[in-house]
Amino acid sequence: MWLSLLCLLQISVSGAKDVPREVEVLHEDNWKRFVYSNGLVLDYVPEGGEKGFPTAEECAEGKPNAVSWWAPVENGAFFTGLYLDGICRRWQLTNAAEDKAKAQRLVSGLMQCASVGNTPGFVARFVLADGRSHYGLGSDDQTGPWFYGLWCYVRSGMADAAEKERVTAKMVEVATALKAQRWMLPCSPVGELPPGQFRGGFGGADYRAASRLLFVTRALFELTGDARWRAEYDKVREEKPPGSDKTRLQIVGEAMAGDFALLPMLSKQQLWIFINSQAMIRDLYDMETDPVVRGIYLQTLQSNARTVLPQLAENTMATDWTSVPFNADWRALNEIWTAQKSSDEATQLAQKQFKLWNNKGRTLEIKSLREPVCAAWIIFLTPKEGGVEGNAAEIFQRLVRRTDWRSVSSSFGVFAEAAWYRMHSRE
């Protein structure tokens, strides 16, 4: 069975045939349902088609909340940045003009996220089809993948000199603004949100923040050759963040387990927010020349792979996610809506609305599909040396094959597709 599975899923001929049929079906469904007109990836398709998307007025008012949590446009920069890595790898397999055009469409959406509003360093979660309307609060989980996706594109071989210069300049612009703000992430003064608000940042003492700050500074040095970014990387790597007695390199060395210790709920159905850090640490490992530092990055990657391997157990994929209807009526959350005049008020409202939404169908999709896929993706981001992957590839491919992705309401098929390309190109 395993040999036949390999033959089916890892065809080694040139061109588009390098991508197996089930991944092609998944790819087509992802672009048909979950890539918005401007190239940003949706969380899910709302009821009512186009009428189900937030309006410009709802964005300005912060409905259902100014974080856009639970709306179908919650994670545009996050999901698009990660998916762009996958599409770049797909193009390297197919060399198809169509795939290059799709990558460029995703890049366009990401560039738009950092071009709306008048707040330096702001990266919007999503931008509506009018090219302007957006919610006021971003986050580190949006801005980190924004940097990573554009980095993947610039280095993929697709971008010409002019594109490389344009995209790199935008990355430098955003990073320079964040550095001037002590790596805190600014909000956009939309609606009643006043200027000067922040939400999240890269300067904190947690693993995710440390991995992102190390990556962004080192990646910008690689892209620009500007020694100031290399000096910034060296500085922040050995620096102790406020409130910590450990350097950022030591924090990264504790891996995901360090964040689990700080906030235990992250270990339960929250692997998706660690994909970006694993990808960044992998690229830091590949770039690093200091054997000691490189060794720490490798240990981190392997530790994370060991941590998530149990999530791939067969029983985590046995739940029938279609047994409970998916609730796509996000406007029902406006029943308890109140105006929000700060980042904290917006987050508090969103947390209250989560209980009202009670989307059990989405919860089943998370447990049955998103988290196992993310566990596999984290493992595939780990170098093969060390033998920590177990039978992850076999389990993951079985999951991809047996899932009717067209019956899945959430855009988790985007994760599965990108994870497959990473598995296929593992070193």
C-alpha positions as CSV (number, residue, x, y, z in Angstrom):
1,M,0.0,0.0,0.0
2,W,2.8,2.4,1.0
3,L,4.6,1.8,-2.3
4,S,1.5,2.4,-4.4
5,L,0.9,5.6,-2.4
6,L,4.3,6.9,-3.1
7,C,3.9,6.1,-6.8
8,L,0.6,8.0,-6.9
9,L,1.6,11.0,-4.9
10,Q,5.3,11.5,-5.8
11,I,5.4,11.2,-9.6
12,S,8.9,12.1,-10.7
13,V,8.3,13.3,-14.2
14,S,8.7,16.8,-15.5
15,G,6.2,19.6,-15.8
16,A,2.7,19.8,-14.2
17,K,2.7,16.0,-13.8
18,D,4.9,16.4,-10.8
19,V,1.7,17.4,-9.0
20,P,-0.6,14.4,-8.4
21,R,-4.3,14.6,-9.3
22,E,-5.6,14.9,-5.8
23,V,-3.4,17.9,-5.1
24,E,-4.5,19.4,-8.4
25,V,-8.1,19.0,-7.3
26,L,-7.2,20.6,-4.0
27,H,-5.4,23.4,-5.8
28,E,-8.3,24.2,-8.1
29,D,-10.8,24.2,-5.2
30,N,-8.6,26.5,-3.2
31,W,-8.4,29.1,-6.0
32,K,-12.1,28.7,-6.8
33,R,-13.4,29.2,-3.3
34,F,-10.8,30.8,-1.0
35,V,-8.6,33.2,-3.0
36,Y,-10.4,36.6,-3.0
37,S,-10.5,38.8,-6.1
38,N,-7.5,40.8,-4.9
39,G,-5.3,37.8,-4.2
40,L,-5.9,37.5,-0.4
41,V,-6.9,34.2,1.2
42,L,-10.2,33.9,3.0
43,D,-10.9,32.0,6.2
44,Y,-14.1,30.7,4.8
45,V,-16.8,31.6,2.2
46,P,-19.6,33.4,3.9
47,E,-23.3,32.8,3.3
48,G,-24.9,34.8,0.5
49,G,-21.9,35.1,-1.8
50,E,-20.5,38.6,-2.2
51,K,-23.2,40.0,0.1
52,G,-21.7,37.9,2.9
53,F,-18.4,39.8,2.9
54,P,-18.0,42.8,5.2
55,T,-18.9,46.2,3.7
56,A,-16.7,49.3,3.8
57,E,-19.1,50.6,6.5
58,E,-18.7,47.5,8.6
59,C,-14.9,47.8,8.5
60,A,-15.1,51.4,9.5
61,E,-17.4,50.7,12.4
62,G,-15.5,47.6,13.5
63,K,-18.2,45.0,13.0
64,P,-18.3,42.4,14.2
65,N,-15.2,43.7,15.9
66,A,-12.2,45.8,14.9
67,V,-9.9,42.7,14.9
68,S,-12.2,41.1,12.3
69,W,-12.2,37.9,14.4
70,W,-14.7,35.3,13.2
71,A,-15.3,37.2,9.9
72,P,-14.4,35.5,6.6
73,V,-11.6,38.1,6.1
74,E,-9.8,37.5,9.5
75,N,-6.5,36.2,8.4
76,G,-5.7,37.5,4.9
77,A,-2.1,38.5,5.4
78,F,-1.5,35.4,7.6
79,F,-2.8,32.8,5.2
80,T,-1.7,34.5,2.0
81,G,1.9,34.8,3.2
82,L,2.1,31.1,4.1
83,Y,0.3,30.1,0.9
84,L,2.7,32.1,-1.2
85,D,5.5,29.9,-0.1
86,G,3.5,26.9,-1.4
87,I,2.7,28.5,-4.7
88,C,6.4,29.5,-5.2
89,R,7.3,25.9,-4.7
90,R,4.6,24.7,-7.0
91,W,5.9,27.0,-9.7
92,Q,9.4,25.5,-9.2
93,L,7.8,22.1,-9.9
94,T,5.7,23.1,-12.9
95,N,7.4,26.2,-14.4
96,A,3.9,27.1,-15.6
97,A,3.1,30.7,-16.5
98,E,-0.3,30.2,-14.8
99,D,1.4,29.4,-11.5
100,K,3.7,32.4,-11.8
101,A,0.6,34.6,-12.4
102,K,-1.0,33.2,-9.3
103,A,2.0,33.9,-7.2
104,Q,2.1,37.4,-8.4
105,R,-1.6,37.8,-7.6
106,L,-0.9,36.7,-4.0
107,V,2.0,39.2,-3.9
108,S,-0.3,42.0,-5.0
109,G,-2.7,41.2,-2.2
110,L,0.1,41.3,0.4
111,M,1.6,44.5,-1.0
112,Q,-1.9,46.1,-0.7
113,C,-2.1,45.1,2.9
114,A,0.9,47.3,3.7
115,S,-0.3,50.2,1.5
116,V,-3.6,51.1,3.0
117,G,-4.0,53.6,5.8
118,N,-1.5,56.3,6.8
119,T,0.2,54.5,9.7
120,P,3.9,53.6,9.0
121,G,4.5,49.9,9.6
122,F,0.8,48.9,9.5
123,V,-0.1,45.6,7.8
124,A,-3.8,45.1,7.4
125,R,-5.4,41.7,7.9
126,F,-7.3,42.1,4.7
127,V,-8.3,44.7,2.2
128,L,-11.7,44.7,0.5
129,A,-12.3,44.7,-3.2
130,D,-12.4,48.5,-3.3
131,G,-8.7,48.5,-2.5
132,R,-9.1,50.7,0.6
133,S,-11.4,49.4,3.2
134,H,-9.8,47.4,6.0
135,Y,-10.2,46.7,9.7
136,G,-8.0,48.7,12.1
137,L,-6.2,46.0,14.0
138,G,-3.4,43.8,12.6
139,S,-1.2,41.4,14.7
140,D,2.1,39.7,14.9
141,D,0.4,36.6,13.4
142,Q,-0.4,38.6,10.3
143,T,2.7,40.6,9.9
144,G,5.1,37.7,10.4
145,P,3.7,35.7,7.5
146,W,3.5,38.9,5.4
147,F,7.3,39.3,5.6
148,Y,7.8,35.5,5.1
149,G,5.7,35.2,2.0
150,L,7.3,38.2,0.2
151,W,10.7,36.8,1.2
152,C,9.8,33.5,-0.5
153,Y,8.7,35.2,-3.6
154,V,11.8,37.4,-4.0
155,R,14.0,34.4,-3.7
156,S,11.9,32.0,-5.8
157,G,13.4,32.8,-9.2
158,M,10.1,34.2,-10.4
159,A,10.7,37.9,-9.7
160,D,12.6,40.0,-12.2
161,A,15.0,42.8,-11.0
162,A,12.3,45.4,-10.9
163,E,9.9,43.2,-8.9
164,K,12.7,42.3,-6.4
165,E,13.5,45.9,-5.9
166,R,9.8,46.9,-5.4
167,V,9.0,44.1,-3.0
168,T,12.2,44.4,-1.0
169,A,11.7,48.2,-0.7
170,K,8.3,47.6,0.8
171,M,9.7,45.1,3.3
172,V,12.4,47.5,4.3
173,E,9.9,50.3,4.6
174,V,7.7,48.3,7.0
175,A,10.6,46.9,9.0
176,T,12.2,50.3,9.4
177,A,8.9,51.7,10.8
178,L,8.5,48.8,13.2
179,K,12.1,49.2,14.4
180,A,11.5,52.9,15.1
181,Q,8.5,51.8,17.2
182,R,10.5,49.2,19.2
183,W,9.1,46.5,17.0
184,M,5.5,47.1,18.3
185,L,2.8,46.7,15.6
186,P,0.7,49.8,15.0
187,C,-3.0,49.9,14.3
188,S,-4.8,51.9,11.7
189,P,-7.1,54.6,13.1
190,V,-10.3,53.3,11.4
191,G,-13.7,54.3,12.8
192,E,-13.5,55.2,16.5
193,L,-10.0,53.7,17.0
194,P,-7.7,56.6,17.7
195,P,-4.1,57.0,16.4
196,G,-1.3,55.6,18.5
197,Q,-2.8,52.1,19.2
198,F,-0.7,49.0,19.0
199,R,-1.5,45.3,19.0
200,G,1.3,42.7,19.4
201,G,4.9,43.0,18.3
202,F,8.1,41.3,17.6
203,G,10.0,42.6,20.6
204,G,8.4,40.3,23.3
205,A,9.9,37.5,25.3
206,D,8.0,34.6,23.7
207,Y,9.2,32.1,21.2
208,R,7.0,33.4,18.3
209,A,8.1,37.0,18.8
210,A,11.8,36.1,19.0
211,S,11.7,33.9,16.0
212,R,10.1,36.6,13.9
213,L,12.5,39.4,15.0
214,L,15.5,37.2,14.3
215,F,14.2,36.2,10.9
216,V,13.1,39.7,9.7
217,T,16.4,41.3,10.6
218,R,18.5,38.5,9.0
219,A,16.4,38.2,5.9
220,L,16.6,41.9,5.2
221,F,20.4,41.7,5.4
222,E,20.3,38.8,2.9
223,L,18.1,40.8,0.6
224,T,19.7,44.2,0.8
225,G,23.3,43.5,1.8
226,D,22.9,46.4,4.2
227,A,25.3,45.8,7.1
228,R,23.0,47.7,9.4
229,W,20.5,44.9,9.2
230,R,23.2,42.3,10.0
231,A,24.2,44.4,13.0
232,E,20.6,44.5,14.1
233,Y,20.3,40.7,13.8
234,D,23.4,40.2,15.8
235,K,22.2,42.6,18.5
236,V,18.7,41.3,18.9
237,R,19.9,37.7,18.9
238,E,22.0,38.2,22.0
239,E,19.7,40.8,23.6
240,K,17.3,40.0,26.5
241,P,13.8,41.2,25.8
242,P,12.1,43.3,28.4
243,G,10.9,41.0,31.3
244,S,13.2,38.1,30.4
245,D,16.4,36.8,31.8
246,K,17.1,34.9,28.6
247,T,18.5,36.1,25.3
248,R,16.3,35.7,22.2
249,L,18.6,32.9,21.0
250,Q,18.0,31.1,24.3
251,I,14.2,31.7,23.9
252,V,14.3,30.3,20.4
253,G,16.2,27.3,21.8
254,E,13.3,26.5,24.1
255,A,11.2,26.1,21.0
256,M,7.4,25.9,21.1
257,A,7.5,24.3,24.5
258,G,8.5,27.7,25.9
259,D,5.3,29.3,24.7
260,F,3.3,26.3,25.9
261,A,4.7,26.8,29.4
262,L,3.7,30.5,29.3
263,L,0.3,29.9,27.9
264,P,-0.8,26.2,28.1
265,M,-3.9,26.7,25.9
266,L,-1.6,27.1,22.9
267,S,-0.8,23.4,23.0
268,K,-4.5,22.6,22.3
269,Q,-5.5,23.2,18.7
270,Q,-3.2,26.1,18.1
271,L,-0.5,24.6,16.0
272,W,-1.4,26.9,13.1
273,I,0.1,29.9,14.7
274,F,3.5,28.1,14.9
275,I,3.9,27.3,11.2
276,N,5.4,30.8,10.5
277,S,8.0,30.5,13.3
278,Q,9.0,27.0,12.2
279,A,9.4,28.3,8.6
280,M,11.5,31.2,9.8
281,I,13.7,29.1,12.0
282,R,14.3,26.7,9.1
283,D,15.4,29.6,6.9
284,L,17.6,31.0,9.7
285,Y,19.2,27.5,10.0
286,D,19.8,27.5,6.3
287,M,21.4,31.0,6.3
288,E,23.4,30.7,9.5
289,T,27.2,30.2,9.3
290,D,28.0,30.1,13.0
291,P,28.0,26.4,13.9
292,V,26.9,27.0,17.5
293,V,23.9,29.2,16.5
294,R,23.1,26.9,13.6
295,G,23.1,24.0,16.0
296,I,20.6,25.7,18.2
297,Y,18.3,26.4,15.3
298,L,18.4,22.7,14.3
299,Q,17.6,21.6,17.8
300,T,14.6,23.9,17.8
301,L,13.3,22.5,14.6
302,Q,13.7,19.0,15.8
303,S,12.2,19.7,19.2
304,N,9.1,21.2,17.5
305,A,8.8,18.2,15.2
306,R,8.9,15.8,18.2
307,T,6.3,17.9,20.0
308,V,3.7,17.9,17.2
309,L,4.2,14.3,16.0
310,P,1.5,12.9,18.3
311,Q,-1.0,15.3,16.7
312,L,-0.8,13.1,13.6
313,A,-2.1,10.0,15.4
314,E,-4.9,8.4,13.5
315,N,-7.5,9.2,16.1
316,T,-7.1,12.9,15.6
317,M,-8.4,12.5,12.0
318,A,-11.3,10.2,12.7
319,T,-13.9,12.8,13.5
320,D,-16.5,13.5,10.8
321,W,-16.4,17.3,10.4
322,T,-19.6,17.2,8.3
323,S,-21.6,15.9,11.2
324,V,-22.3,19.4,12.5
325,P,-23.3,22.3,10.2
326,F,-20.7,25.1,9.8
327,N,-22.0,28.4,11.0
328,A,-21.0,31.1,8.5
329,D,-23.4,33.7,9.8
330,W,-20.9,36.1,11.3
331,R,-23.3,39.0,11.3
332,A,-25.2,37.4,14.1
333,L,-22.3,38.5,16.3
334,N,-23.4,42.1,15.9
335,E,-26.2,41.3,18.4
336,I,-23.7,42.2,21.2
337,W,-21.6,44.7,19.2
338,T,-20.4,47.8,20.9
339,A,-18.2,50.6,19.6
340,Q,-14.5,50.0,20.4
341,K,-12.1,52.8,21.1
342,S,-9.0,50.8,21.8
343,S,-7.2,47.7,20.8
344,D,-8.0,46.1,24.2
345,E,-11.7,46.9,23.8
346,A,-11.8,45.3,20.4
347,T,-10.1,42.1,21.6
348,Q,-12.4,41.9,24.6
349,L,-15.5,42.2,22.4
350,A,-14.2,39.5,20.0
351,Q,-13.7,37.1,22.9
352,K,-17.3,37.7,24.1
353,Q,-18.6,37.1,20.5
354,F,-16.7,33.8,20.3
355,K,-19.1,32.3,22.8
356,L,-22.1,33.6,20.9
357,W,-20.8,32.3,17.6
358,N,-20.5,28.7,19.0
359,N,-19.4,27.4,15.6
360,K,-19.1,23.7,16.4
361,G,-18.7,22.8,12.7
362,R,-15.6,24.9,12.5
363,T,-14.3,23.4,15.7
364,L,-14.5,19.9,14.2
365,E,-12.7,21.0,11.0
366,I,-9.9,22.5,13.2
367,K,-9.5,19.2,15.2
368,S,-9.9,16.9,12.2
369,L,-8.0,18.7,9.5
370,R,-6.2,21.9,10.4
371,E,-4.2,20.7,13.4
372,P,-3.0,17.4,11.8
373,V,-2.1,19.2,8.6
374,C,-0.2,21.9,10.6
375,A,1.6,19.2,12.6
376,A,2.7,17.6,9.3
377,W,3.8,21.0,7.9
378,I,5.9,21.7,11.0
379,I,7.6,18.3,10.6
380,F,8.2,18.9,6.8
381,L,9.9,22.2,7.7
382,T,12.5,20.2,9.7
383,P,15.7,18.9,8.0
384,K,15.5,15.2,7.4
385,E,18.6,14.6,9.4
386,G,17.9,13.4,12.9
387,G,15.0,11.0,12.0
388,V,12.3,12.9,14.0
389,E,9.5,12.7,11.4
390,G,8.3,9.1,12.1
391,N,5.6,8.2,9.6
392,A,4.4,11.8,9.1
393,A,4.6,11.7,5.3
394,E,2.5,8.5,5.1
395,I,-0.2,9.8,7.5
396,F,-0.3,13.2,5.8
397,Q,-0.7,11.8,2.3
398,R,-3.4,9.5,3.5
399,L,-5.3,12.5,5.0
400,V,-4.9,14.5,1.7
401,R,-6.2,11.5,-0.3
402,R,-9.2,10.6,1.7
403,T,-10.5,14.1,2.4
404,D,-13.1,15.6,0.1
405,W,-11.8,19.1,0.4
406,R,-14.8,20.6,-1.4
407,S,-16.9,19.6,1.6
408,V,-14.6,21.6,4.0
409,S,-16.0,25.0,4.8
410,S,-12.7,26.5,6.1
411,S,-9.7,27.3,3.9
412,F,-7.6,24.6,5.6
413,G,-7.0,23.1,2.2
414,V,-4.7,26.0,1.5
415,F,-2.5,24.7,4.4
416,A,-2.7,21.1,3.1
417,E,-1.6,22.2,-0.4
418,A,1.3,24.3,0.8
419,A,2.4,21.5,3.2
420,W,2.4,19.0,0.3
421,Y,4.8,21.2,-1.8
422,R,7.1,21.5,1.2
423,M,7.0,17.7,1.8
424,H,7.8,17.2,-1.9
425,S,10.8,19.5,-1.8
426,R,12.3,18.4,1.5
427,E,16.0,18.4,2.0
